[in-house]
Amino acid sequence: MEKRHFAISDIKISSRAKKYVNEALSNNRLSYGPFTKKFERQLADSHERKYAMVVNSGTSGLQVALHALKEMGGWKDGDEILVPAITFIATSNVILHNNLTPVFVDVESDNYCIDPEKIEEKITSKTRAIMPVHLFGQSADMEKICKIAKKYKLKILEDACETMFVPYKGKPVGSMGDVSVFSTYIAHIVVTGVGGVVMTDDLKLATMIKSLMFHGRDNIYLNMEDDDTNNKSKLKSLIERRFQFIHVGYSYRITEMESALGLAEIENKDELIKKRQKVGRKMTKMLSEYSEFFQLPIEREGGEHIYMLYPVVIKDKRIKRDDLLLFLEEKGIETRLFFPLLSQPIYKKIFGPIEKNYPISKRLVERGFIIGCHPFLKDEDLKFLKDTFTDYLKNRGLI
Ligand SMILES: Cc1ncc(COP(=O)(O)O)c(C=O)c1O
């Protein structure tokens, strides 16, 4: 059988993106400028949010969002944040960076997001927030999560690093919590190379986040241009406040070139969403012939999937995960593990052997894996994927 490179992700820089990056360079302005402003506006509008602030990574976005929630809420070191037991490690790392305590919650066996039915049993007098993760391209069950947060007066910080645009119960993903964070790292939905976005409807929160990402500078900058102002009283105030620092902040900005790339992508978002969904749904249709062996992604009721990645869970006990992954990789199909978190060496060192307390996550990590799903996959790539699965099952005498 032929070998073909079936990558986890792919990228093609469009002519619009090249034009915008060249324009950014011609403008002789690389820090916050017109491209970033436009990119932020379109990000906010497409997620029905008032404010969007671009930062240099999803992790930086989560860091400043949590820092702002902690400082504004008067939370103490050691206070608890609920987080799913399966996610990319950055989600829970930022809780540790903020001197808070991650409290893990098991995940749903079919959608792989935090299980709302298991949240309440983890709430204590120290719980301050829930951090749902919209994993692989699909929203967590925000309706139930929001109800619980309201009941216990908890904040919601949505980790939407893997998901953008798609609706859940009529609202765009990342529009329901107090604050939400997206990543624009390669392989994500909108790609700027490295980058992230923080969104909120709360002016006070937005102002503090903006300050934190600018070294903790005076928050005047959310409402006023960095320089070029002709208004005398504004200018006077600007001169006074330009070099005042009111928080212990970070340096998390991006350049106009990244925003130019992002703007070109978001202007083409309808096409981008359509293509991703077409590929993802086609993959499921083709592989569903083997649904007795594999659990494939499903689209949550009332929601849609944007298939940032394509998770597969092995159902048949005769199939050894590592044997299958080696077979796929040898044929050219890239694979990734199913975001093992609690079994990471550093987490075992910090939290001890707690993985056994999360049976669904443990099974998914042991029996699941991820393959790519992106807009550039063609019908012949999908046929190759299906044929490789067929080959494997035949080879091991399962069909
Ligand atoms: C769920 C999740 N959270 C956070 C991040 C961190 O994003 P970044 O790599 O942009 O820092 C990622 C990145 O892949 C992610 O998948």
The ligand as an SDF file (V2000), in Angstrom:
LIG
                    3D

 16 16  0  0  0  0  0  0  0  0999 V2000
   -6.4380   23.4540   25.4350 C   0  0  0  0  0  0  0  0  0  0  0  0
   -5.2420   24.3230   25.2530 C   0  0  0  0  0  0  0  0  0  0  0  0
   -4.9780   25.2790   26.1540 N   0  0  0  0  0  0  0  0  0  0  0  0
   -3.9270   26.1030   26.0250 C   0  0  0  0  0  0  0  0  0  0  0  0
   -3.0600   26.0000   24.9570 C   0  0  0  0  0  0  0  0  0  0  0  0
   -1.8870   26.9100   24.8790 C   0  0  0  0  0  0  0  0  0  0  0  0
   -1.8750   27.7100   23.7250 O   0  0  0  0  0  0  0  0  0  0  0  0
   -0.4870   28.3270   23.1820 P   0  0  0  0  0  0  0  0  0  0  0  0
    0.2800   27.2010   22.6070 O   0  0  0  0  0  0  0  0  0  0  0  0
   -0.9070   29.3210   22.1740 O   0  0  0  0  0  0  0  0  0  0  0  0
    0.2000   28.9090   24.3580 O   0  0  0  0  0  0  0  0  0  0  0  0
   -3.2780   25.0280   23.9770 C   0  0  0  0  0  0  0  0  0  0  0  0
   -2.3600   24.8960   22.8600 C   0  0  0  0  0  0  0  0  0  0  0  0
   -2.3640   24.0380   22.0440 O   0  0  0  0  0  0  0  0  0  0  0  0
   -4.3900   24.1500   24.1330 C   0  0  0  0  0  0  0  0  0  0  0  0
   -4.6250   23.1820   23.2600 O   0  0  0  0  0  0  0  0  0  0  0  0
  1  2  1  0
  2  3  1  0
  2 15  2  0
  3  4  2  0
  4  5  1  0
  5  6  1  0
  5 12  2  0
  6  7  1  0
  7  8  1  0
  8  9  2  0
  8 10  1  0
  8 11  1  0
 12 13  1  0
 12 15  1  0
 13 14  2  0
 15 16  1  0
M  END
$$$$
